[in-house]
Structures are given as structure tokens and as C-alpha cells.
């Protein structure tokens, strides 16, 4: 089985721009979660999607949004980028009632 | 609120055992996890333990859980240089599917 795939691996954007990151979960997994990892704050939960519905949301501003498609692939979008949005964005997938969450390699976003 | 704490750094010699410790505050945690992160990579799930268990062993890895003290540890036997990485402890609340992570422990294994 292929693992969790995140694209692109690296991105450089300018302040004020917007960005879209993509995550393809493991085949058969219907839950997708997103996390932001920074040196200062560590790993922080952004949101979780299941069957195209957002089930849970972390404490991030409305500039951060996401969605999930019928094939369970998920995208997250960050609008009006700020320097502080520079981070590694990680996606995790899990089965419906499985305790294990598997992570992708992440997308490294740099805002200049 | 929920909080997970870990020591920041551990240095061991190759062949020794490594013990990484973690404390958590959420008494409703159902599952506790250990993830490994190598430079430039994502998180690799190493093992997890259900909150009603005391111990779980998986090859070189042993997880110990003291639920009364809310203390979790990961022991790596016969530590190798390839084990050098950052190790994250995480908890999952019974009501949600999200994970709360510690800041990570950097393990450095010297030859």
C-alpha cells in the first residue's frame, strides 16, 4: 500500500499570497488531519476531515481552511500569507475506527 | 487544557539502552503514541499503547505507562546510530480523533 502523499514537498511564497497544499491519504483511509510544525510552537492541530466534513478544528485564524473530496484526498489553503506561516505542514490519515494515524513527508512552506 | 511534556535532549552510546520520558495531563486520554522524526522527514509511528495497559513490547521497543502518575516512557534496547532522531510523545483524547504532541526529545546516539 502506498503511504500518505503530500504535494508539493517545498514551497516558497511571498507575504500576502495564498497557497494550497494537497494530501492523498492511504487507500481506504477516510479520515485526514492536518498539523503545523514550527520550531517555536511544535506540532499543532489544524483540522480534521472525515467523509468530506470537517469534524474538528484547531485554534488557527480563518485564513487557514481546508476541504476533503469524495475520494478522501484533502487540500488545505492559507490565504494572505504571513511570515509566521512558514512551517512544515503535515497530513495524517487513518481508517474510520483505527487507532493508528500515519503521516506524510510534509510540505515545507517558506514565506518571504 | 491538555499538555504533554518531554525532556528536550538525550545522548547515549551505541549499544546502550535509551529511555525517553513523557508526562501528560489529560486523564481522559485513551491512546498514547510514540512517533519518530528524522531530519527533513515526516512522522513515523513507532508504537502506541491503550490507556488500560501497563506495558507493551515490540522488538527493541518497550513502552511503559503509569496511568496514576500520567507518565509514559519509551525504552529502546541496543540503541543504534540509526535511532538518532527526534521522538514525539502524543495523546489522543477519548472524545476526539486529534493528537496532542509533546515538543519532542532529540536522541543522539554516538558510536
Interface residues (C-beta under 8 A of the other chain):
Chain A: X4 X6 X31 X33 X35 X42 X43 X45 X48 X50 X55 X56 X58 X90 X92 X94 X99 X100 X101 X102 X103 X104 X105 X106
Chain B: X31 X33 X35 X41 X42 X43 X44 X45 X48 X50 X88 X90 X92 X96 X97 X98 X99 X100 X101 X102 X103 X104
